[in-house]
Amino acid sequence: KELSRLDGQFEKGVDLAKQATDAIAKSRERVPAVVEEIKDEAEKKAALEEYKKEMDGLSKGYEAVAQACKDKDAAKLKEALDALDGMKKKGHEKFTKEE
């Protein structure tokens, strides 16, 4: 969310994108509760692979944000942020347990 309020502060955007990719790398190594609850081992393995693939895509999305910030390209930044928003929503719907 903080990335969407940068207002031309591209250097800060590079730092925030780096923080996000670091957090994604850590999250990628855990097993989401939704996946943990799957009883069938083959299904669980497939869901975990899908989770990791989506996390890799998210990481690439933040790399695109960082590059747009390095290039000081506001249009590319908006495009990258819009793409990330869709990825995050999709991933949260699949892999976040509703309370």
Secondary structure by P-SEA (a helix, b strand, c coil): ccccccccaaaaaaaaaaaaaaaaaaaaacccccccccccaaaaaaaaaaaaaaaaaaaaaaaaaaaaaaaccaaaaaaaaaaaaaaaaaaaacccccc
